[in-house]
């Protein structure tokens, strides 16, 4: 149910967004000098790894 709209009816209303696919392969374990994109850096941070290859 969307919080900005009043609920009408008996059944819950579900909203979804279309699936988003990566434009390329994610690299989380590149070698020295690897430049990571923002998503890869976030994954590496979550894994406790350095931003540097």
C-alpha positions as CSV (number, residue, x, y, z in Angstrom):
1,X,0.0,0.0,0.0
2,X,1.3,3.4,-0.9
3,X,1.4,5.6,2.2
4,X,0.5,8.7,0.2
5,X,-2.9,7.3,-0.8
6,X,-5.9,6.3,1.3
7,X,-6.5,2.6,1.4
8,X,-9.6,1.5,-0.4
9,X,-11.0,-2.0,-0.6
10,X,-10.3,-5.3,1.2
11,X,-7.1,-6.4,-0.6
12,X,-3.7,-4.9,0.0
13,X,-2.1,-3.0,-2.8
14,X,1.4,-3.8,-3.8
15,X,3.7,-1.5,-5.9
16,X,6.9,-2.8,-7.5
17,X,9.7,-1.4,-9.6
18,X,11.1,-3.1,-12.6
19,X,14.3,-5.1,-12.2
20,X,17.5,-3.3,-12.8
21,X,20.4,-5.1,-14.4
22,X,24.1,-4.1,-14.1
23,X,25.6,-2.8,-17.4
24,X,28.7,-4.9,-17.0
25,X,30.4,-7.5,-14.7
26,X,31.1,-6.3,-11.1
27,X,34.7,-6.5,-10.1
28,X,35.3,-6.7,-6.3
29,X,38.7,-8.4,-6.3
30,X,40.7,-6.6,-9.0
31,X,44.4,-6.4,-9.0
32,X,46.6,-3.4,-8.1
33,X,45.5,-0.2,-9.9
34,X,41.9,-1.4,-10.4
35,X,39.5,1.5,-10.5
36,X,36.2,0.4,-8.9
37,X,32.9,2.0,-9.6
38,X,30.6,3.3,-6.8
39,X,28.7,0.0,-6.5
40,X,31.9,-2.1,-6.4
41,X,33.3,0.3,-3.8
42,X,30.1,-0.1,-1.7
43,X,30.3,-3.9,-1.9
44,X,34.0,-3.9,-1.0
45,X,33.3,-1.6,2.0
46,X,30.6,-4.0,3.1
47,X,33.1,-6.9,2.9
48,X,35.7,-4.9,4.9
49,X,38.1,-4.5,2.0
50,X,40.1,-1.5,1.0
51,X,39.1,0.7,-1.9
52,X,42.5,0.2,-3.5
53,X,43.1,-3.0,-5.5
